[in-house]
Amino acid sequence: MWATLTTNIAANIVAPANAFVNCAPKFISFEVGGLLTAGLGLVIMPWKLVSSTHGFVNTWLI
């Protein structure tokens, strides 16, 4: 289970990190893009979004 979790986290950071890099390649490296992705992931607090259906619908969908 631990290997699956760490592999999925690493694989799912690649695409958004590259998207940030492509927005401003002179200023944003892949490392900074990965940190921005991780920071954004913490800011939207996904654990609160999926804690209840009410929170998911009202916070994310509306």
HTML snippet that shows the backbone in 3Dmol.js (N, CA, C, O; Angstrom):
<script src="https://3Dmol.org/build/3Dmol-min.js"></script>
<div id="view" style="width:600px;height:400px;position:relative"></div>
<script>
const pdb = `
ATOM      1  N   MET A   1       0.822  -1.189   0.000  1.00  0.00           N
ATOM      2  CA  MET A   1       0.000   0.000   0.000  1.00  0.00           C
ATOM      3  C   MET A   1       0.871   1.259   0.000  1.00  0.00           C
ATOM      4  O   MET A   1       0.567   2.228  -0.696  1.00  0.00           O
ATOM      5  N   TRP A   2       1.943   1.239   0.776  1.00  0.00           N
ATOM      6  CA  TRP A   2       2.811   2.408   0.857  1.00  0.00           C
ATOM      7  C   TRP A   2       3.440   2.708  -0.506  1.00  0.00           C
ATOM      8  O   TRP A   2       3.536   3.873  -0.892  1.00  0.00           O
ATOM      9  N   ALA A   3       3.865   1.690  -1.230  1.00  0.00           N
ATOM     10  CA  ALA A   3       4.470   1.888  -2.547  1.00  0.00           C
ATOM     11  C   ALA A   3       3.462   2.464  -3.530  1.00  0.00           C
ATOM     12  O   ALA A   3       3.808   3.330  -4.333  1.00  0.00           O
ATOM     13  N   THR A   4       2.235   2.001  -3.477  1.00  0.00           N
ATOM     14  CA  THR A   4       1.194   2.521  -4.361  1.00  0.00           C
ATOM     15  C   THR A   4       0.917   3.982  -4.076  1.00  0.00           C
ATOM     16  O   THR A   4       0.788   4.783  -5.003  1.00  0.00           O
ATOM     17  N   LEU A   5       0.825   4.335  -2.819  1.00  0.00           N
ATOM     18  CA  LEU A   5       0.547   5.721  -2.438  1.00  0.00           C
ATOM     19  C   LEU A   5       1.656   6.656  -2.889  1.00  0.00           C
ATOM     20  O   LEU A   5       1.382   7.696  -3.488  1.00  0.00           O
ATOM     21  N   THR A   6       2.898   6.303  -2.611  1.00  0.00           N
ATOM     22  CA  THR A   6       4.003   7.194  -2.974  1.00  0.00           C
ATOM     23  C   THR A   6       4.189   7.282  -4.484  1.00  0.00           C
ATOM     24  O   THR A   6       4.557   8.338  -4.997  1.00  0.00           O
ATOM     25  N   THR A   7       3.943   6.193  -5.200  1.00  0.00           N
ATOM     26  CA  THR A   7       4.047   6.229  -6.654  1.00  0.00           C
ATOM     27  C   THR A   7       2.972   7.110  -7.259  1.00  0.00           C
ATOM     28  O   THR A   7       3.257   7.885  -8.172  1.00  0.00           O
ATOM     29  N   ASN A   8       1.747   7.013  -6.774  1.00  0.00           N
ATOM     30  CA  ASN A   8       0.665   7.831  -7.305  1.00  0.00           C
ATOM     31  C   ASN A   8       0.868   9.308  -7.003  1.00  0.00           C
ATOM     32  O   ASN A   8       0.579  10.154  -7.849  1.00  0.00           O
ATOM     33  N   ILE A   9       1.351   9.629  -5.831  1.00  0.00           N
ATOM     34  CA  ILE A   9       1.607  11.032  -5.504  1.00  0.00           C
ATOM     35  C   ILE A   9       2.665  11.598  -6.436  1.00  0.00           C
ATOM     36  O   ILE A   9       2.491  12.685  -6.987  1.00  0.00           O
ATOM     37  N   ALA A  10       3.750  10.876  -6.614  1.00  0.00           N
ATOM     38  CA  ALA A  10       4.822  11.350  -7.492  1.00  0.00           C
ATOM     39  C   ALA A  10       4.351  11.467  -8.937  1.00  0.00           C
ATOM     40  O   ALA A  10       4.685  12.440  -9.614  1.00  0.00           O
ATOM     41  N   ALA A  11       3.590  10.506  -9.417  1.00  0.00           N
ATOM     42  CA  ALA A  11       3.122  10.532 -10.801  1.00  0.00           C
ATOM     43  C   ALA A  11       2.100  11.635 -11.039  1.00  0.00           C
ATOM     44  O   ALA A  11       2.065  12.219 -12.122  1.00  0.00           O
ATOM     45  N   ASN A  12       1.276  11.925 -10.053  1.00  0.00           N
ATOM     46  CA  ASN A  12       0.240  12.939 -10.231  1.00  0.00           C
ATOM     47  C   ASN A  12       0.751  14.362 -10.052  1.00  0.00           C
ATOM     48  O   ASN A  12       0.007  15.310 -10.305  1.00  0.00           O
ATOM     49  N   ILE A  13       1.977  14.539  -9.631  1.00  0.00           N
ATOM     50  CA  ILE A  13       2.548  15.881  -9.520  1.00  0.00           C
ATOM     51  C   ILE A  13       3.193  16.312 -10.837  1.00  0.00           C
ATOM     52  O   ILE A  13       3.347  17.509 -11.080  1.00  0.00           O
ATOM     53  N   VAL A  14       3.567  15.369 -11.681  1.00  0.00           N
ATOM     54  CA  VAL A  14       4.313  15.680 -12.896  1.00  0.00           C
ATOM     55  C   VAL A  14       3.528  16.584 -13.840  1.00  0.00           C
ATOM     56  O   VAL A  14       4.066  17.593 -14.296  1.00  0.00           O
ATOM     57  N   ALA A  15       2.290  16.262 -14.146  1.00  0.00           N
ATOM     58  CA  ALA A  15       1.513  17.043 -15.118  1.00  0.00           C
ATOM     59  C   ALA A  15       1.259  18.481 -14.657  1.00  0.00           C
ATOM     60  O   ALA A  15       1.532  19.403 -15.426  1.00  0.00           O
ATOM     61  N   PRO A  16       0.751  18.723 -13.446  1.00  0.00           N
ATOM     62  CA  PRO A  16       0.550  20.114 -13.047  1.00  0.00           C
ATOM     63  C   PRO A  16       1.862  20.879 -12.872  1.00  0.00           C
ATOM     64  O   PRO A  16       1.900  22.087 -13.108  1.00  0.00           O
ATOM     65  N   ALA A  17       2.932  20.204 -12.465  1.00  0.00           N
ATOM     66  CA  ALA A  17       4.228  20.885 -12.355  1.00  0.00           C
ATOM     67  C   ALA A  17       4.692  21.341 -13.731  1.00  0.00           C
ATOM     68  O   ALA A  17       5.201  22.453 -13.875  1.00  0.00           O
ATOM     69  N   ASN A  18       4.523  20.501 -14.739  1.00  0.00           N
ATOM     70  CA  ASN A  18       4.868  20.896 -16.108  1.00  0.00           C
ATOM     71  C   ASN A  18       3.977  22.023 -16.605  1.00  0.00           C
ATOM     72  O   ASN A  18       4.436  22.880 -17.360  1.00  0.00           O
ATOM     73  N   ALA A  19       2.725  22.042 -16.202  1.00  0.00           N
ATOM     74  CA  ALA A  19       1.829  23.130 -16.601  1.00  0.00           C
ATOM     75  C   ALA A  19       2.311  24.458 -16.028  1.00  0.00           C
ATOM     76  O   ALA A  19       2.300  25.473 -16.725  1.00  0.00           O
ATOM     77  N   PHE A  20       2.732  24.461 -14.775  1.00  0.00           N
ATOM     78  CA  PHE A  20       3.284  25.688 -14.187  1.00  0.00           C
ATOM     79  C   PHE A  20       4.563  26.111 -14.899  1.00  0.00           C
ATOM     80  O   PHE A  20       4.770  27.299 -15.145  1.00  0.00           O
ATOM     81  N   VAL A  21       5.418  25.157 -15.229  1.00  0.00           N
ATOM     82  CA  VAL A  21       6.667  25.463 -15.928  1.00  0.00           C
ATOM     83  C   VAL A  21       6.370  26.077 -17.286  1.00  0.00           C
ATOM     84  O   VAL A  21       7.049  27.021 -17.692  1.00  0.00           O
ATOM     85  N   ASN A  22       5.380  25.568 -17.994  1.00  0.00           N
ATOM     86  CA  ASN A  22       5.051  26.088 -19.316  1.00  0.00           C
ATOM     87  C   ASN A  22       4.421  27.470 -19.274  1.00  0.00           C
ATOM     88  O   ASN A  22       4.426  28.179 -20.281  1.00  0.00           O
ATOM     89  N   CYS A  23       3.881  27.864 -18.133  1.00  0.00           N
ATOM     90  CA  CYS A  23       3.314  29.216 -18.005  1.00  0.00           C
ATOM     91  C   CYS A  23       4.408  30.277 -17.995  1.00  0.00           C
ATOM     92  O   CYS A  23       4.235  31.343 -18.585  1.00  0.00           O
ATOM     93  N   ALA A  24       5.511  30.007 -17.348  1.00  0.00           N
ATOM     94  CA  ALA A  24       6.613  30.967 -17.253  1.00  0.00           C
ATOM     95  C   ALA A  24       7.938  30.209 -17.162  1.00  0.00           C
ATOM     96  O   ALA A  24       8.518  30.111 -16.081  1.00  0.00           O
ATOM     97  N   PRO A  25       8.418  29.677 -18.278  1.00  0.00           N
ATOM     98  CA  PRO A  25       9.610  28.824 -18.223  1.00  0.00           C
ATOM     99  C   PRO A  25      10.886  29.542 -17.780  1.00  0.00           C
ATOM    100  O   PRO A  25      11.810  28.895 -17.286  1.00  0.00           O
ATOM    101  N   LYS A  26      10.956  30.860 -17.947  1.00  0.00           N
ATOM    102  CA  LYS A  26      12.154  31.581 -17.517  1.00  0.00           C
ATOM    103  C   LYS A  26      12.231  31.711 -16.005  1.00  0.00           C
ATOM    104  O   LYS A  26      13.324  31.807 -15.445  1.00  0.00           O
ATOM    105  N   PHE A  27      11.100  31.715 -15.348  1.00  0.00           N
ATOM    106  CA  PHE A  27      11.052  31.982 -13.914  1.00  0.00           C
ATOM    107  C   PHE A  27      10.731  30.759 -13.062  1.00  0.00           C
ATOM    108  O   PHE A  27      11.083  30.715 -11.884  1.00  0.00           O
ATOM    109  N   ILE A  28      10.070  29.772 -13.647  1.00  0.00           N
ATOM    110  CA  ILE A  28       9.617  28.610 -12.878  1.00  0.00           C
ATOM    111  C   ILE A  28      10.318  27.360 -13.390  1.00  0.00           C
ATOM    112  O   ILE A  28      10.174  26.986 -14.554  1.00  0.00           O
ATOM    113  N   SER A  29      11.076  26.723 -12.513  1.00  0.00           N
ATOM    114  CA  SER A  29      11.708  25.447 -12.852  1.00  0.00           C
ATOM    115  C   SER A  29      10.734  24.313 -12.515  1.00  0.00           C
ATOM    116  O   SER A  29       9.663  24.543 -11.953  1.00  0.00           O
ATOM    117  N   PHE A  30      11.125  23.096 -12.868  1.00  0.00           N
ATOM    118  CA  PHE A  30      10.264  21.956 -12.551  1.00  0.00           C
ATOM    119  C   PHE A  30      10.122  21.794 -11.045  1.00  0.00           C
ATOM    120  O   PHE A  30       9.054  21.431 -10.552  1.00  0.00           O
ATOM    121  N   GLU A  31      11.199  22.063 -10.319  1.00  0.00           N
ATOM    122  CA  GLU A  31      11.146  21.954  -8.855  1.00  0.00           C
ATOM    123  C   GLU A  31      10.161  22.963  -8.266  1.00  0.00           C
ATOM    124  O   GLU A  31       9.367  22.623  -7.389  1.00  0.00           O
ATOM    125  N   VAL A  32      10.214  24.190  -8.745  1.00  0.00           N
ATOM    126  CA  VAL A  32       9.283  25.216  -8.254  1.00  0.00           C
ATOM    127  C   VAL A  32       7.857  24.866  -8.659  1.00  0.00           C
ATOM    128  O   VAL A  32       6.925  25.068  -7.880  1.00  0.00           O
ATOM    129  N   GLY A  33       7.678  24.346  -9.865  1.00  0.00           N
ATOM    130  CA  GLY A  33       6.352  23.912 -10.296  1.00  0.00           C
ATOM    131  C   GLY A  33       5.796  22.812  -9.414  1.00  0.00           C
ATOM    132  O   GLY A  33       4.604  22.801  -9.104  1.00  0.00           O
ATOM    133  N   GLY A  34       6.653  21.886  -9.007  1.00  0.00           N
ATOM    134  CA  GLY A  34       6.227  20.829  -8.086  1.00  0.00           C
ATOM    135  C   GLY A  34       5.854  21.377  -6.724  1.00  0.00           C
ATOM    136  O   GLY A  34       4.883  20.929  -6.113  1.00  0.00           O
ATOM    137  N   LEU A  35       6.621  22.345  -6.245  1.00  0.00           N
ATOM    138  CA  LEU A  35       6.302  22.964  -4.956  1.00  0.00           C
ATOM    139  C   LEU A  35       5.006  23.764  -5.031  1.00  0.00           C
ATOM    140  O   LEU A  35       4.217  23.757  -4.086  1.00  0.00           O
ATOM    141  N   LEU A  36       4.781  24.453  -6.150  1.00  0.00           N
ATOM    142  CA  LEU A  36       3.514  25.172  -6.332  1.00  0.00           C
ATOM    143  C   LEU A  36       2.336  24.204  -6.355  1.00  0.00           C
ATOM    144  O   LEU A  36       1.286  24.480  -5.776  1.00  0.00           O
ATOM    145  N   THR A  37       2.515  23.078  -7.021  1.00  0.00           N
ATOM    146  CA  THR A  37       1.469  22.060  -7.066  1.00  0.00           C
ATOM    147  C   THR A  37       1.162  21.525  -5.671  1.00  0.00           C
ATOM    148  O   THR A  37      -0.001  21.386  -5.293  1.00  0.00           O
ATOM    149  N   ALA A  38       2.208  21.228  -4.915  1.00  0.00           N
ATOM    150  CA  ALA A  38       2.013  20.721  -3.552  1.00  0.00           C
ATOM    151  C   ALA A  38       1.343  21.772  -2.674  1.00  0.00           C
ATOM    152  O   ALA A  38       0.452  21.453  -1.887  1.00  0.00           O
ATOM    153  N   GLY A  39       1.773  23.024  -2.812  1.00  0.00           N
ATOM    154  CA  GLY A  39       1.168  24.099  -2.025  1.00  0.00           C
ATOM    155  C   GLY A  39      -0.293  24.297  -2.355  1.00  0.00           C
ATOM    156  O   GLY A  39      -1.122  24.465  -1.461  1.00  0.00           O
ATOM    157  N   LEU A  40      -0.610  24.276  -3.638  1.00  0.00           N
ATOM    158  CA  LEU A  40      -2.008  24.422  -4.049  1.00  0.00           C
ATOM    159  C   LEU A  40      -2.843  23.248  -3.558  1.00  0.00           C
ATOM    160  O   LEU A  40      -3.999  23.420  -3.170  1.00  0.00           O
ATOM    161  N   GLY A  41      -2.261  22.068  -3.574  1.00  0.00           N
ATOM    162  CA  GLY A  41      -2.965  20.894  -3.061  1.00  0.00           C
ATOM    163  C   GLY A  41      -3.282  21.000  -1.584  1.00  0.00           C
ATOM    164  O   GLY A  41      -4.314  20.505  -1.131  1.00  0.00           O
ATOM    165  N   LEU A  42      -2.408  21.639  -0.831  1.00  0.00           N
ATOM    166  CA  LEU A  42      -2.674  21.839   0.594  1.00  0.00           C
ATOM    167  C   LEU A  42      -3.670  22.968   0.835  1.00  0.00           C
ATOM    168  O   LEU A  42      -4.472  22.900   1.766  1.00  0.00           O
ATOM    169  N   VAL A  43      -3.624  24.001   0.005  1.00  0.00           N
ATOM    170  CA  VAL A  43      -4.507  25.153   0.186  1.00  0.00           C
ATOM    171  C   VAL A  43      -5.972  24.788  -0.033  1.00  0.00           C
ATOM    172  O   VAL A  43      -6.841  25.297   0.676  1.00  0.00           O
ATOM    173  N   ILE A  44      -6.266  23.917  -1.002  1.00  0.00           N
ATOM    174  CA  ILE A  44      -7.671  23.583  -1.266  1.00  0.00           C
ATOM    175  C   ILE A  44      -8.234  22.567  -0.283  1.00  0.00           C
ATOM    176  O   ILE A  44      -9.425  22.260  -0.327  1.00  0.00           O
ATOM    177  N   MET A  45      -7.389  22.040   0.609  1.00  0.00           N
ATOM    178  CA  MET A  45      -7.786  21.128   1.685  1.00  0.00           C
ATOM    179  C   MET A  45      -8.686  19.987   1.200  1.00  0.00           C
ATOM    180  O   MET A  45      -9.868  19.955   1.543  1.00  0.00           O
ATOM    181  N   PRO A  46      -8.151  19.051   0.411  1.00  0.00           N
ATOM    182  CA  PRO A  46      -8.977  17.968  -0.130  1.00  0.00           C
ATOM    183  C   PRO A  46      -9.582  17.068   0.939  1.00  0.00           C
ATOM    184  O   PRO A  46     -10.621  16.452   0.703  1.00  0.00           O
ATOM    185  N   TRP A  47      -8.958  16.979   2.102  1.00  0.00           N
ATOM    186  CA  TRP A  47      -9.519  16.143   3.167  1.00  0.00           C
ATOM    187  C   TRP A  47     -10.831  16.709   3.672  1.00  0.00           C
ATOM    188  O   TRP A  47     -11.665  15.953   4.170  1.00  0.00           O
ATOM    189  N   LYS A  48     -11.046  18.020   3.560  1.00  0.00           N
ATOM    190  CA  LYS A  48     -12.331  18.595   3.954  1.00  0.00           C
ATOM    191  C   LYS A  48     -13.371  18.426   2.849  1.00  0.00           C
ATOM    192  O   LYS A  48     -14.565  18.310   3.124  1.00  0.00           O
ATOM    193  N   LEU A  49     -12.907  18.413   1.593  1.00  0.00           N
ATOM    194  CA  LEU A  49     -13.836  18.247   0.476  1.00  0.00           C
ATOM    195  C   LEU A  49     -14.498  16.880   0.490  1.00  0.00           C
ATOM    196  O   LEU A  49     -15.680  16.762   0.166  1.00  0.00           O
ATOM    197  N   VAL A  50     -13.763  15.859   0.855  1.00  0.00           N
ATOM    198  CA  VAL A  50     -14.310  14.506   0.804  1.00  0.00           C
ATOM    199  C   VAL A  50     -14.785  13.996   2.158  1.00  0.00           C
ATOM    200  O   VAL A  50     -15.160  12.829   2.272  1.00  0.00           O
ATOM    201  N   SER A  51     -14.779  14.838   3.184  1.00  0.00           N
ATOM    202  CA  SER A  51     -15.209  14.380   4.503  1.00  0.00           C
ATOM    203  C   SER A  51     -16.715  14.157   4.567  1.00  0.00           C
ATOM    204  O   SER A  51     -17.184  13.330   5.349  1.00  0.00           O
ATOM    205  N   SER A  52     -17.475  14.882   3.757  1.00  0.00           N
ATOM    206  CA  SER A  52     -18.922  14.677   3.722  1.00  0.00           C
ATOM    207  C   SER A  52     -19.441  15.060   2.342  1.00  0.00           C
ATOM    208  O   SER A  52     -18.799  15.824   1.620  1.00  0.00           O
ATOM    209  N   THR A  53     -20.581  14.539   1.985  1.00  0.00           N
ATOM    210  CA  THR A  53     -21.161  14.888   0.686  1.00  0.00           C
ATOM    211  C   THR A  53     -21.590  16.347   0.662  1.00  0.00           C
ATOM    212  O   THR A  53     -21.487  17.000  -0.377  1.00  0.00           O
ATOM    213  N   HIS A  54     -22.060  16.862   1.767  1.00  0.00           N
ATOM    214  CA  HIS A  54     -22.463  18.268   1.837  1.00  0.00           C
ATOM    215  C   HIS A  54     -21.265  19.182   1.564  1.00  0.00           C
ATOM    216  O   HIS A  54     -21.371  20.138   0.795  1.00  0.00           O
ATOM    217  N   GLY A  55     -20.149  18.890   2.184  1.00  0.00           N
ATOM    218  CA  GLY A  55     -18.950  19.691   1.971  1.00  0.00           C
ATOM    219  C   GLY A  55     -18.463  19.601   0.540  1.00  0.00           C
ATOM    220  O   GLY A  55     -18.029  20.602  -0.030  1.00  0.00           O
ATOM    221  N   PHE A  56     -18.529  18.420  -0.047  1.00  0.00           N
ATOM    222  CA  PHE A  56     -18.084  18.251  -1.428  1.00  0.00           C
ATOM    223  C   PHE A  56     -18.950  19.055  -2.384  1.00  0.00           C
ATOM    224  O   PHE A  56     -18.435  19.768  -3.245  1.00  0.00           O
ATOM    225  N   VAL A  57     -20.259  18.942  -2.236  1.00  0.00           N
ATOM    226  CA  VAL A  57     -21.176  19.623  -3.148  1.00  0.00           C
ATOM    227  C   VAL A  57     -21.085  21.139  -2.980  1.00  0.00           C
ATOM    228  O   VAL A  57     -20.960  21.860  -3.969  1.00  0.00           O
ATOM    229  N   ASN A  58     -21.146  21.626  -1.753  1.00  0.00           N
ATOM    230  CA  ASN A  58     -21.175  23.067  -1.531  1.00  0.00           C
ATOM    231  C   ASN A  58     -19.820  23.741  -1.714  1.00  0.00           C
ATOM    232  O   ASN A  58     -19.767  24.906  -2.109  1.00  0.00           O
ATOM    233  N   THR A  59     -18.742  23.049  -1.443  1.00  0.00           N
ATOM    234  CA  THR A  59     -17.421  23.661  -1.550  1.00  0.00           C
ATOM    235  C   THR A  59     -16.854  23.539  -2.952  1.00  0.00           C
ATOM    236  O   THR A  59     -16.271  24.493  -3.468  1.00  0.00           O
ATOM    237  N   TRP A  60     -17.013  22.409  -3.560  1.00  0.00           N
ATOM    238  CA  TRP A  60     -16.341  22.140  -4.822  1.00  0.00           C
ATOM    239  C   TRP A  60     -17.247  22.361  -6.033  1.00  0.00           C
ATOM    240  O   TRP A  60     -16.822  22.974  -7.013  1.00  0.00           O
ATOM    241  N   LEU A  61     -18.462  21.882  -5.981  1.00  0.00           N
ATOM    242  CA  LEU A  61     -19.315  21.909  -7.164  1.00  0.00           C
ATOM    243  C   LEU A  61     -20.084  23.213  -7.342  1.00  0.00           C
ATOM    244  O   LEU A  61     -20.439  23.575  -8.463  1.00  0.00           O
ATOM    245  N   ILE A  62     -20.340  23.913  -6.254  1.00  0.00           N
ATOM    246  CA  ILE A  62     -21.138  25.147  -6.380  1.00  0.00           C
ATOM    247  C   ILE A  62     -20.233  26.345  -6.338  1.00  0.00           C
ATOM    248  O   ILE A  62     -20.705  27.479  -6.429  1.00  0.00           O
TER     249      ILE A  62
END
`;
const viewer = $3Dmol.createViewer("view");
viewer.addModel(pdb, "pdb");
viewer.setStyle({}, {cartoon: {color: "spectrum"}});
viewer.zoomTo();
viewer.render();
</script>
